[in-house]
Amino acid sequence: MMYEINISELAHHDLDRIVSYLAVNLSSPIAAANFLDEIEKCYENLQHNPYMYAKCQNMRLEKEGYRKIPIKNYILVYKINEKTKTASILRFFYGAQDYLELI
């Protein structure tokens, strides 16, 4: 059975900001397109097997069921709801960012 992917408004905003940064600020539309390709691959993986990615290593986040996917220099944070068979994308963060307090 495939899982449904739910993307939060914050995650949409984060993704737009990242793609804009790559395409405009770094003048690299190719990097932005490659990043979006990686995101699509992650979404497909989540639909088929959301448990394939590691739990967050922070005790609180792990206890609350958060998982993360490293994508280039960024991290996608999500949760799985087994009852509804959904994977909810919560946020995208820059890898060096202290995202623990932002979740």
N, C-alpha and C positions, 0 to 999 in steps of 0.2 A: 504494500500500500504506500502511495506517495503522500508526503507531508505537504501541507499548504504553507506557503511563505507569506508572512505578514510583515510589512515594512512600516515602522513608525514614522510619524511626521518628522521627528528629530533626525532619524536616519536618512530620510529623503533630503532634508536640509544639509546634513553633514556631507552626503554624497555629492550634492550639487556644489557645495563649497570646495570640496576636494578636486572635483573635475574642473571647475573654474580656475582654481589655483594652478593646476597642472597645465591647462590649455592656455590661459591668459598670462598669469604671473610668470610662469616658467617658459612661456612661448613654445609649448610642446603639445600640440593637439594629438600627436602620435602617442605620447605617454598617457594622455587622458583616455584615448581610445583603448589602449592596451590595458589600462586600469579597469575600464568598464568591461572588457572581455573577461578579465580575471573575476570580477564581481559576478558576472553571468555564470561562470563555471562554478563558483561557490554556491550560488542559488540552486543550480542543478544538483550539486552534491547534497545540499541540505534537503531537497525534495526527496531524494532516494535514501539517504542515510545521515540524518542530522547528528548522530552520535559519533561520527568519524573524527570530529574535531575535539580538541582538548577542553577540559573544564578550565575556567579561570583559576589561577594559582592562589589568589587572595582567598583567605579562609571564608570571609563573609560572602564574597561573590560565589565561591564554589558551593557553599551551603545553600545559597538561594537559587542554585541551578544555572548560573551563567556559564556560557561557553564562549570561546573566542577563535577567530580565524585570522591568522596573519596574512595580509595581502600587500605585497611590496612593503612600503614603509608605514602601512596603516593596519589597524586592527578592527575587525567587525565583531561586535558583541551581540549575542543572541541567547534566547531561552527556548526550550522545547516544552510543549504541552502535549503530553502523551494522550490525554483524554480526547482532545480535539484534533490530534495529529497535525499540529502546527509548529512551525519554527518561526519565532518572532524576532525579527532583526530590530535591535533596540538603538544602536548607535554605531558610528564609525569614528575612530579616533586616530590621530597621528601616533605612531608607535612610541615616540619618546614622551608623549603626553601622559601626565598622571591622571588616568581616566577613572581610577577607583572611586573618587569622590563625586564624579559626574554622573554616575549611574544611579 
